[in-house]
């Protein structure tokens, strides 16, 4: 009885494994080469040249504007999936002298690294 069960299990596993290449050939292998271009959001930090966070900096990307928080962090959430090769962030000091005065800074990155961007602002 055990011998029959072992043979049955071996045959079933061989059939299962031999069907896998056939299914791949019929349906193809998924192409994930453009997956990095699929954006639903982006985030990063605004810092000064000493790498200290700057709050109150307006960051713009894809027509949206947000302000960096007390940790210098900014976050974008896009309404729907967005396809892009590159994403441009424009950081502008809009609060005057409150936290120092900084020059506008523009950073363009590959969409694959749109999360974790650091924008370094230079003082005026």
matplotlib code that plots the C-alpha trace (Angstrom):
import matplotlib.pyplot as plt

x = [0.0, 2.8, 4.6, 1.5, 1.0, 4.7, 4.5, 1.2, 2.7, 5.8, 3.7, 1.4, 4.4, 6.0, 2.8, 2.5, 6.1, 5.9, 2.7, 4.4, 6.6, 3.6, 1.5, 4.3, 4.6, 0.9, 0.4, 3.8, 5.9, 4.8, 6.8, 7.8, 10.3, 8.1, 6.7, 9.1, 7.3, 4.0, 3.6, 0.9, 2.8, 6.2, 7.9, 11.2, 12.9, 13.9, 17.2, 19.7, 23.4, 24.1, 21.5, 19.2, 15.4, 13.6, 9.9, 7.5, 9.1, 6.6, 7.4, 5.7, 5.4, 3.1, 0.9, 0.5, 1.9, 2.6, 4.6, 7.4, 6.6, 8.7, 10.9, 11.4, 9.3, 6.9, 4.4, 2.5, -0.4, -1.6, -5.3, -4.6, -1.7, 0.7, 3.2, 6.4, 10.1, 11.2, 9.6, 10.6, 10.4, 10.5, 11.2, 10.4, 10.8, 7.4, 7.5, 10.0, 12.5, 10.7, 13.2, 15.9, 15.8, 16.5, 16.9, 14.4, 15.7, 14.6, 15.5, 14.6, 14.9, 14.0, 10.5, 12.1, 13.5, 10.7, 10.3, 13.2, 14.3, 16.3, 16.2, 19.1, 18.3, 21.0, 20.7, 20.2]
y = [0.0, 2.4, 1.6, 2.4, 5.7, 6.7, 5.9, 7.8, 10.9, 10.8, 10.6, 13.4, 15.6, 14.9, 15.8, 19.0, 20.0, 19.1, 21.2, 24.4, 25.1, 24.4, 27.0, 29.5, 29.0, 29.4, 32.5, 34.0, 35.4, 38.7, 41.6, 43.7, 45.9, 49.0, 48.4, 51.0, 53.7, 53.0, 55.7, 56.1, 58.5, 59.9, 61.1, 62.6, 65.1, 68.8, 69.6, 72.4, 72.0, 70.7, 68.0, 69.4, 69.2, 72.3, 72.7, 74.9, 74.4, 74.1, 71.1, 70.7, 67.6, 66.8, 69.8, 69.1, 71.3, 70.2, 71.7, 69.9, 69.1, 69.7, 66.7, 68.1, 65.3, 65.7, 63.2, 63.1, 60.7, 60.7, 60.1, 57.3, 55.4, 57.6, 56.5, 58.4, 57.8, 60.8, 62.9, 66.6, 68.1, 71.9, 73.1, 76.8, 78.7, 80.3, 81.3, 84.2, 84.4, 82.1, 79.2, 80.9, 82.0, 79.4, 79.4, 77.5, 74.0, 71.7, 67.9, 65.4, 61.7, 58.4, 57.3, 54.1, 56.2, 58.7, 57.5, 58.6, 61.8, 64.3, 67.9, 69.9, 73.7, 76.4, 79.6, 82.8]
z = [0.0, 0.9, -2.3, -4.4, -2.6, -3.1, -6.8, -7.1, -5.3, -7.5, -10.7, -9.6, -8.7, -12.0, -13.9, -11.9, -12.6, -16.2, -16.7, -15.4, -18.4, -20.7, -18.7, -18.9, -22.6, -23.2, -21.0, -21.0, -18.2, -16.6, -17.7, -14.7, -16.5, -16.4, -12.9, -11.4, -13.5, -11.7, -9.1, -6.4, -4.3, -3.4, -0.2, 1.0, 3.2, 2.9, 4.7, 4.9, 3.9, 7.5, 6.8, 9.4, 8.6, 7.4, 8.1, 6.1, 2.7, -0.1, -2.3, -5.7, -7.9, -10.7, -10.0, -6.3, -3.5, 0.1, 3.0, 4.8, 8.4, 11.5, 10.6, 7.1, 5.6, 2.7, 1.2, -2.0, -2.7, -6.3, -7.0, -9.5, -10.8, -12.6, -15.3, -15.4, -16.1, -14.0, -11.2, -10.6, -7.1, -6.7, -3.2, -2.4, 0.8, 1.3, 4.9, 4.7, 7.5, 9.9, 9.5, 7.5, 3.9, 1.2, -2.5, -4.6, -5.4, -8.2, -8.1, -10.8, -10.0, -11.6, -10.7, -9.3, -6.4, -5.9, -2.3, 0.0, -1.9, 0.0, -1.2, 0.1, 0.3, 0.1, 2.2, 0.2]

ax = plt.figure().add_subplot(projection="3d")
ax.plot(x, y, z, "-o")
ax.set_aspect("equal")
plt.show()
